[in-house]
Amino acid sequence: MKFVHSTVLFLTFALISCGNDNGNEPQGGGGSSSSGKNITISSSSDCSNLSAEAQQITVNVLCDGDWSISSDSQWLTHFPSGGVKNSASDVKVNIAKNDGFESRTGILTVKSGQSSKQLSVTQKAAAKIELSTSSIIFGGQESESTITVNSNTTWRAYSEESWCKATPSNGGAGLTTVTVKVDANDSSSERQATLYIEADGLVVPVAISQLNDEITVPEGYTLVWHDEFNEGTSLNSDWTYEVQKSGWVNNELQNYVKNPIDGKNTVEINNGFLNINCFKANDGKIYSGRVYAMAKSGWTYGYIEARINLPSGKGTWPAFWMMPVNFKSWPDDGEMDIMEEVGVVPNEVSSSLHARGHYHVENTQVTAARKLPGAEGSFHVYAMEWTPEVITTFVDGQPLLTYRNDGSGDRNWPYHTPFYVILNLAWGGDWGGMNGVDESALPVTMLVDYVRVFQKQ
C-alpha cells in the first residue's frame, strides 16, 4: 500500500530506566590500579522524557576509578569518551531527531575496570499519520469511499463542509479504515472539500472533489441516450462486452474479458464511475475491458460526449471512439476516434478519422493532437459533433479536429451510417507499446463519469 507521510514533534514522555547497576565489585585481578567500584551517573534531564526533536543533554559521571562511556545507538553520541577517578565530569550527549514511527531507547554504559553502570535514554517518536490516498473524486450522486489511516497516536478526522463526513471521526494508533461519505451534488458545478486528519498539531489534508450530474444540452439538440453510471455495480443491457485474447488487434498485449479474473473485474461501476481496470493476473497475463454502447443500433449523426479520467503509465492506451454498426471491412466502413491517449506520451490527447481515403498506412490520416495537462489523473470532457457536412471533436468545449465532407463519396465520407460508442483500455500494442511497456505501472484504471448522446430533432 502506498502511503503519504507527514511528521510533527510529539511531546509526550515515557518512563525511564536509569541507573541499572551491573555489578560494582571487581571480578578478581586484571584491572588497572585506577579501576573503581563506585560509579555515580546523574543527568540534567529526565532521560526517559525526551521529545522527538534533536537535542543535547548533560550527563555527570563520578567514579573512584578511571572510566569510559559508550553508546549502543548511532543516534546517541557523546563527548568526552571518558574521565579520571574522583573527578566529576560532564558528558555532552547529542540526541538526533527521531523521524521514525515508534519511540526508541538507547543505552549509555559507563565502565571502570570490571564495573559498569547503564543509563537508559528513551526518545518518543514524532506524531505520524500515513494515508492510503491524498485525494478522492466522487460522482455527483450520494456516495462513499474509504481511506486507510495509519498513525502512531490518537487522531481525529473532520471537514469544514457539511456535505462531506468521515466515519469514524477519531481513532488511535495502528491501522483504521475511514469511510468518507458525500451528499448528492445538486449544484451546477463541481465542488471541493478538504478532509483533515489531525494528531497532536499535525494536520494531513485529503482533497475531496465531487463532480456534478447536471446535463447541459447543446443548442439545437435533444438528449436521446445516456448512462451516468450512478446505479448498480455492473453495466446495464445497453452495453456489450468484447472478449478477445491478446494480439487480436494492433499487437496489443491485453486479454479482453467479461468475467472476473482472480476475483477482480475488468469493468465495474463504483462511486458513480465506470471503471475499466487493466491488471496483471496470477497467471502472468494482462487483462482489461472493452465495452460497446448500443452496438446493434447505434446513432447516425449527433453530439456525443463523455467525461473521462485517464490512467498513467508506459503502456496504457485508453480510447473513446465509434465504429459502424454494419461493419464489413476496415478502413472502408470508417472509424471515428473521439479521444485517444498513450501513456508513453503522457497528457497528449488526440482525435482521428479513418476511411479508405485517409488512414495511416498511406500517410493520409486525419488526426489532431493537443497537450492537455492533467488528462492523466483528472476528469475532462471529450466530445464530437457529427453532421452530414462536418465532424468536429472537442476537448473541454474547445475544438480539436475539424473534417468536412468533400462530397466525393464513401472513400472520404463513410460517416453516414449508424455508429456505436466504444470505451476501452488497451495495454501495449503498435502505439501504446511503441517504446515498450512498464508493468510496474499496473494496475491502472480508466474512469468514465458519463456517456451522453444528443441528436437534432
Disulfide bonds with the S-S distance in Angstrom:
none
